[in-house]
Amino acid sequence: MTRKAFISGCAGLSLSDAERAFFAQERPCGLILFARNCQTPEQISDLVASFKDAVESDEVLVLIDQEGGRVQRMRPPHWRNMPPACCYGHLYDVDPGLGKEAVFAGARLIAEELRAVGVNVNCTPCLDIPEKGAHEVIGDRAFSTDPDVVIALGRAVMDGTLAGGVLPVIKHVPGHGRAQADSHLALPRIDATRAELEARDFRPFQALNDSPLAMTAHILLPAYDDRRPSSASPVIMREVIRDLIGLNGLVMSDDIGMQALGGSFAERTRAVIDAGCDVALHCSGTLTEMKEVGPAAPLLDGIAAERFGRARAALHDPHHFDVAEAMALVNEAAGSRVARVGDDPTVRA
């Protein structure tokens, strides 16, 4: 089955006729969902099924950002409201073993909810290490400012997600934590030296470089390339992400709709693919943009297709787990009651 090297969003709760026709013609290798696409379990399941029908394949990736905290697309009353990553880091500081158990349990609970509606990829864990004074776009999404804690908890999230039959995505490689700007709005410039980056920012990604999937950061790292954002830099993609960090899995760009990148959507698509990203990610669901991205994306073949296949092969039936025990562990990390299915959607952890 032919598929193309891009992952697309869609506009709403169901596919329009125009979106169906676009997906049928361009055959993206995946679909990414946002809050605008999530209303009820039945509705999401139908949306995913419609996408698979349009591309005539079940062998696709269906992604969502369900980290917990403020980055969580599926929320009460149909899904649990989960704590942000920093809560697990605080628990780890008190009891490392309990912290790892809790974050594994949280990832496992989330995976159960995602798999039930046909989502097979969760864009987590976030392995960025925030620096004092950095932009708050990462903030409480980070486990810790200690690389060793980020490594330990990131590994537990990977393991919990995979145990639930869902693929994890380590992000944002090679590290967004020092950024002084939000890459949704501008291109962050990080002026750290190679030695500083390699000793701190890169370490969690190196330790978890066996992840089946990874997402890039749209950042400028003059220590390696002073002209091109990392996602569009052949130097950073090859020398840093593939060689130094050692990622062998499928690498997708962060959203090419972010203002950190310049040029048309076709130019952005070609730039990230030419740099070495296996797949371009486009999130807005705006059809006029999608119609630029699709034709510019190449067929998913060669080593990129092999990486895609290896990622899909890592999917398996969920391992058994005790939901009540898992919820107790997550509540320990949250420090307060976590919203459960059926709770008022205004409840927050």
Secondary structure per residue as TSV (DSSP state, phi and psi in degrees):
chain	resnum	aa	ss	phi	psi
A	1	M	-	360.0	124.2
A	2	T	-	-76.4	138.5
A	3	R	-	-143.5	158.5
A	4	K	E	-108.4	160.2
A	5	A	E	-85.3	54.9
A	6	F	E	-150.0	152.3
A	7	I	E	-114.1	133.7
A	8	S	E	-118.5	153.7
A	9	G	-	-92.4	-179.1
A	10	C	-	-143.0	166.3
A	11	A	S	-80.0	-36.8
A	12	G	S	-144.6	-150.3
A	13	L	S	-80.5	-16.8
A	14	S	S	-146.4	161.7
A	15	L	-	-79.5	135.7
A	16	S	-	-77.8	166.2
A	17	D	H	-59.7	-37.5
A	18	A	H	-68.1	-37.8
A	19	E	H	-67.4	-41.8
A	20	R	H	-58.4	-45.2
A	21	A	H	-64.0	-40.6
A	22	F	H	-62.0	-49.3
A	23	F	H	-63.7	-37.6
A	24	A	H	-64.2	-36.7
A	25	Q	H	-79.8	-44.8
A	26	E	H	-93.1	-23.1
A	27	R	-	51.3	63.3
A	28	P	E	-62.6	154.6
A	29	C	E	-83.1	-3.5
A	30	G	E	-165.1	167.6
A	31	L	E	-129.4	136.5
A	32	I	E	-115.6	135.5
A	33	L	E	-106.8	148.0
A	34	F	-	-129.3	179.9
A	35	A	G	-57.0	-32.9
A	36	R	G	-64.7	-16.6
A	37	N	G	-102.9	2.0
A	38	C	-	-123.4	111.3
A	39	Q	S	-123.5	-52.4
A	40	T	-	-139.6	160.5
A	41	P	H	-57.1	-42.6
A	42	E	H	-64.1	-40.8
A	43	Q	H	-64.7	-43.5
A	44	I	H	-64.0	-44.7
A	45	S	H	-57.0	-42.1
A	46	D	H	-66.6	-40.1
A	47	L	H	-63.1	-45.8
A	48	V	H	-62.2	-43.8
A	49	A	H	-62.0	-38.3
A	50	S	H	-64.8	-39.7
A	51	F	H	-63.8	-47.0
A	52	K	H	-61.3	-38.4
A	53	D	H	-65.2	-40.5
A	54	A	H	-65.1	-40.6
A	55	V	H	-90.1	-0.8
A	56	E	T	56.0	46.0
A	57	S	-	-160.5	141.1
A	58	D	S	-91.9	-11.2
A	59	E	-	-88.0	64.3
A	60	V	-	-128.4	166.4
A	61	L	E	-100.4	134.2
A	62	V	E	-120.9	113.1
A	63	L	E	-108.4	157.4
A	64	I	E	-157.0	154.7
A	65	D	-	-97.3	100.0
A	66	Q	E	-126.4	62.9
A	67	E	E	-72.8	-34.9
A	68	G	E	105.2	164.2
A	69	G	T	68.9	-138.0
A	70	R	T	-78.7	-13.6
A	71	V	E	-106.8	86.7
A	72	Q	E	-156.0	111.0
A	73	R	S	-82.9	-32.5
A	74	M	S	-101.7	120.5
A	75	R	-	-131.2	170.8
A	76	P	T	-53.2	151.5
A	77	P	T	-89.3	-4.2
A	78	H	T	-94.1	-18.3
A	79	W	S	-137.2	157.6
A	80	R	-	-69.2	146.4
A	81	N	B	-95.6	115.2
A	82	M	-	-104.8	154.9
A	83	P	-	-73.4	158.0
A	84	P	-	-73.7	166.8
A	85	A	H	-58.0	-36.3
A	86	C	H	-60.2	-29.0
A	87	C	H	-61.7	-39.7
A	88	Y	H	-68.9	-34.6
A	89	G	H	-63.8	-40.6
A	90	H	H	-64.1	-41.3
A	91	L	H	-66.0	-39.1
A	92	Y	H	-60.3	-38.0
A	93	D	H	-61.2	-31.2
A	94	V	H	-86.6	-42.2
A	95	D	-	-148.2	95.6
A	96	P	H	-56.0	-42.0
A	97	G	H	-63.1	-43.7
A	98	L	H	-67.5	-37.2
A	99	G	H	-60.4	-43.6
A	100	K	H	-67.8	-40.0
A	101	E	H	-62.5	-41.1
A	102	A	H	-67.7	-43.8
A	103	V	H	-71.3	-32.5
A	104	F	H	-61.4	-45.9
A	105	A	H	-61.5	-42.7
A	106	G	H	-62.0	-43.9
A	107	A	H	-64.1	-37.7
A	108	R	H	-67.5	-40.2
A	109	L	H	-64.4	-43.9
A	110	I	H	-63.1	-43.9
A	111	A	H	-59.0	-38.9
A	112	E	H	-59.2	-44.6
A	113	E	H	-67.0	-39.2
A	114	L	H	-68.1	-47.6
A	115	R	H	-60.7	-32.8
A	116	A	H	-64.4	-23.3
A	117	V	T	-110.3	8.9
A	118	G	T	93.9	6.4
A	119	V	-	-85.3	127.2
A	120	N	-	-117.5	6.8
A	121	V	E	-138.8	127.0
A	122	N	E	-111.3	123.0
A	123	C	-	-77.6	73.5
A	124	T	-	-160.6	150.0
A	125	P	-	-90.4	154.1
A	126	C	B	-85.5	115.9
A	127	L	-	-103.2	12.3
A	128	D	-	-68.8	143.7
A	129	I	-	-112.8	105.5
A	130	P	-	-71.0	142.6
A	131	E	-	-100.8	152.1
A	132	K	T	-58.5	131.3
A	133	G	T	86.5	-2.1
A	134	A	-	-72.2	163.1
A	135	H	-	-61.9	146.3
A	136	E	T	-76.7	2.8
A	137	V	T	-59.0	-29.8
A	138	I	T	-90.0	-65.8
A	139	G	G	48.4	-123.5
A	140	D	G	-75.7	1.5
A	141	R	G	-75.3	-16.1
A	142	A	S	-86.3	143.7
A	143	F	S	-70.2	-36.8
A	144	S	-	-171.2	168.5
A	145	T	S	-94.9	1.7
A	146	D	S	-100.8	117.0
A	147	P	H	-56.1	-35.0
A	148	D	H	-67.0	-36.0
A	149	V	H	-69.3	-42.7
A	150	V	H	-59.8	-41.1
A	151	I	H	-63.4	-48.0
A	152	A	H	-63.2	-46.2
A	153	L	H	-76.0	-34.1
A	154	G	H	-62.2	-40.7
A	155	R	H	-62.8	-42.1
A	156	A	H	-64.5	-37.6
A	157	V	H	-65.3	-44.8
A	158	M	H	-55.5	-48.3
A	159	D	H	-65.0	-41.6
A	160	G	H	-67.1	-38.1
A	161	T	H	-66.1	-47.0
A	162	L	H	-64.3	-37.1
A	163	A	H	-63.7	-24.5
A	164	G	T	-89.2	7.0
A	165	G	T	79.3	25.3
A	166	V	-	-129.8	148.5
A	167	L	E	-89.1	136.1
A	168	P	E	-87.8	161.4
A	169	V	-	-129.9	115.5
A	170	I	E	-79.1	136.3
A	171	K	E	-149.9	158.1
A	172	H	E	-109.2	101.9
A	173	V	E	-71.1	135.7
A	174	P	T	-93.2	15.1
A	175	G	-	130.5	122.8
A	176	H	-	-107.4	-0.3
A	177	G	T	-65.1	-27.6
A	178	R	T	-85.9	-6.7
A	179	A	-	-60.3	136.6
A	180	Q	S	-96.0	3.3
A	181	A	S	-141.6	159.9
A	182	D	-	-88.3	119.0
A	183	S	T	-66.9	-11.9
A	184	H	T	-64.5	-28.1
A	185	L	T	-113.9	-23.5
A	186	A	S	-159.8	167.3
A	187	L	-	-89.4	111.5
A	188	P	-	-72.0	139.4
A	189	R	B	-109.9	125.2
A	190	I	-	-115.3	112.8
A	191	D	-	-96.3	20.7
A	192	A	-	-66.3	154.2
A	193	T	-	-77.6	166.2
A	194	R	H	-58.0	-43.9
A	195	A	H	-60.8	-42.2
A	196	E	H	-65.1	-44.3
A	197	L	I	-65.7	-42.5
A	198	E	I	-71.5	-29.7
A	199	A	I	-79.2	-19.7
A	200	R	I	-131.3	-66.7
A	201	D	I	-62.6	-41.1
A	202	F	S	-78.9	-21.3
A	203	R	H	-57.6	-46.5
A	204	P	H	-61.2	-35.7
A	205	F	H	-70.6	-36.8
A	206	Q	H	-63.8	-42.7
A	207	A	H	-68.1	-28.0
A	208	L	T	-112.5	30.4
A	209	N	T	-73.4	0.5
A	210	D	T	-89.4	5.9
A	211	S	-	-60.2	139.4
A	212	P	S	-67.2	-25.0
A	213	L	E	-139.0	147.9
A	214	A	E	-143.8	153.7
A	215	M	E	-123.4	136.2
A	216	T	E	-79.0	166.0
A	217	A	-	-104.7	139.5
A	218	H	-	-88.7	85.7
A	219	I	-	-136.6	156.7
A	220	L	B	-101.8	123.8
A	221	L	B	-117.8	87.4
A	222	P	T	-58.8	-22.6
A	223	A	T	-61.4	-22.5
A	224	Y	T	-118.1	-38.4
A	225	D	B	-154.8	113.2
A	226	D	S	-93.0	8.3
A	227	R	S	-117.5	-33.3
A	228	R	S	-120.9	139.7
A	229	P	-	-57.7	151.7
A	230	S	G	-54.3	-39.7
A	231	S	G	-64.0	-24.9
A	232	A	G	-112.4	16.1
A	233	S	-	-107.1	111.6
A	234	P	H	-59.9	-31.3
A	235	V	H	-64.9	-49.7
A	236	I	I	-70.6	-41.1
A	237	M	I	-61.5	-41.8
A	238	R	I	-83.3	-57.1
A	239	E	I	-74.6	-35.9
A	240	V	I	-94.3	-59.7
A	241	I	I	-72.3	-44.8
A	242	R	I	-83.7	-47.0
A	243	D	I	-86.8	-56.1
A	244	L	I	-71.7	-51.1
A	245	I	S	-74.6	-34.6
A	246	G	-	86.2	27.1
A	247	L	-	-72.2	125.7
A	248	N	-	-110.9	-6.6
A	249	G	S	-82.6	-175.0
A	250	L	E	-75.3	126.9
A	251	V	E	-109.4	122.2
A	252	M	E	-105.8	151.2
A	253	S	E	-70.4	159.1
A	254	D	E	-69.1	175.7
A	255	D	E	-54.5	121.1
A	256	I	T	-74.3	-3.6
A	257	G	T	-81.9	-7.7
A	258	M	S	-68.0	150.4
A	259	Q	T	-74.1	-6.2
A	260	A	T	-64.0	-23.5
A	261	L	S	-102.0	151.9
A	262	G	-	-118.5	171.4
A	263	G	S	93.2	177.2
A	264	S	-	-70.6	169.1
A	265	F	H	-68.2	-32.9
A	266	A	H	-64.7	-43.3
A	267	E	H	-65.3	-39.3
A	268	R	H	-64.4	-41.2
A	269	T	H	-60.6	-49.4
A	270	R	H	-64.6	-35.2
A	271	A	H	-64.8	-44.7
A	272	V	H	-73.2	-35.6
A	273	I	H	-68.8	-45.2
A	274	D	H	-63.6	-30.6
A	275	A	H	-70.6	-27.8
A	276	G	T	131.8	-0.7
A	277	C	-	-65.9	139.3
A	278	D	S	-73.9	-32.5
A	279	V	E	-142.3	139.7
A	280	A	E	-93.4	135.7
A	281	L	E	-106.5	124.8
A	282	H	E	-127.5	123.5
A	283	C	-	-110.2	-20.1
A	284	S	S	-65.3	-28.8
A	285	G	-	76.6	9.9
A	286	T	-	-83.0	118.1
A	287	L	H	-64.0	-36.9
A	288	T	H	-62.3	-37.2
A	289	E	H	-69.8	-44.0
A	290	M	H	-57.3	-36.0
A	291	K	H	-71.6	-14.7
A	292	E	H	-86.0	-40.1
A	293	V	H	-67.2	-49.1
A	294	G	H	-54.5	-55.2
A	295	P	H	-65.3	-25.4
A	296	A	H	-79.9	-21.0
A	297	A	S	-78.8	134.7
A	298	P	-	-78.4	171.4
A	299	L	B	-62.9	145.8
A	300	L	-	-81.5	102.0
A	301	D	-	-143.3	-177.3
A	302	G	H	61.2	-142.1
A	303	I	H	-63.8	-32.9
A	304	A	H	-63.2	-41.8
A	305	A	H	-65.8	-37.1
A	306	E	H	-62.6	-43.5
A	307	R	H	-65.0	-39.6
A	308	F	H	-59.6	-45.8
A	309	G	H	-64.4	-39.6
A	310	R	H	-64.8	-39.1
A	311	A	H	-63.3	-48.5
A	312	R	H	-60.0	-35.4
A	313	A	H	-68.9	-18.4
A	314	A	T	-78.2	-10.0
A	315	L	-	-74.2	136.4
A	316	H	-	-150.9	169.5
A	317	D	-	-63.1	145.1
A	318	P	-	-63.6	148.4
A	319	H	-	-79.5	150.7
A	320	H	-	-65.1	143.4
A	321	F	-	-153.1	162.4
A	322	D	-	-96.4	111.2
A	323	V	H	-62.5	-44.4
A	324	A	H	-62.4	-42.4
A	325	E	H	-64.6	-41.5
A	326	A	H	-63.2	-42.7
A	327	M	H	-63.5	-37.9
A	328	A	H	-62.2	-40.6
A	329	L	H	-65.9	-42.8
A	330	V	H	-65.1	-40.2
A	331	N	H	-62.5	-34.1
A	332	E	H	-61.0	-40.9
A	333	A	H	-72.5	-38.7
A	334	A	H	-70.1	-28.0
A	335	G	S	76.0	2.0
A	336	S	S	-160.7	172.9
A	337	R	-	-64.8	131.2
A	338	V	-	-86.2	134.0
A	339	A	B	-61.3	134.7
A	340	R	-	-107.2	168.5
A	341	V	T	-56.5	129.7
A	342	G	T	95.8	-9.3
A	343	D	S	-75.1	165.0
A	344	D	-	-61.9	133.1
A	345	P	T	-67.3	-11.0
A	346	T	T	-80.6	-11.7
A	347	V	-	-68.4	136.5
A	348	R	-	-129.0	148.3
A	349	A	-	-67.4	360.0
